[in-house]
Amino acid sequence: MSDRPSHSDDSPVVALADTVSEILYGIAGWLLVGLGLAISVLGPPSAAAGHGIGFSALLFSTVAFVLGLVFVAFGVFVNPSLRRRLNRRHKISRFGTVRTVDQRVVRSDERCLERCVSCDSRVERGMVRRYREEYALAGVPVYTASVAYNHYCLECATDELSGRHDAGLESRSPFEASERSTALEGKSTDEDEKSLLERE
């Protein structure tokens, strides 16, 4: 699921501009991270070599280390891919493989070409459910092992959310025991359920 749905009124020029912008922000973010790490790692030893052992060397080393950390923080927040990973962080106590299930509403103005996993009809409006398995360190996803999607048409999504779904739908899930994410790309699951049920 992307950060924002693609609308039918988006022109190819806007899509190209968004892609170029994301690439440039990614490059700027990685450069800031690299510069920050270089300042944090190389600054304190050079300060000790240049000023000897004393208060001025300690002060210069501390300033270099803090400045390096500021550059790393800016780099992480400028880089879109790193920012997306931080947005889907888990509890800080989570280490190892983490399985999550996210869902969002598919609106009629999106260009969804997928078919419903339940009734095999085209999904013009409905719901998409994403199953993700990733490796996390202190809750931050470091590596994504697999991502799978299930699309539901409006009728099947309404049945699924209201509890009238078939038992066979659960067997389509790539995970047998998954943890459910409650906040999905800026919208809560409750809001998605309400908007689906209102369209029924």
Disulfide bonds with the S-S distance in Angstrom:
none
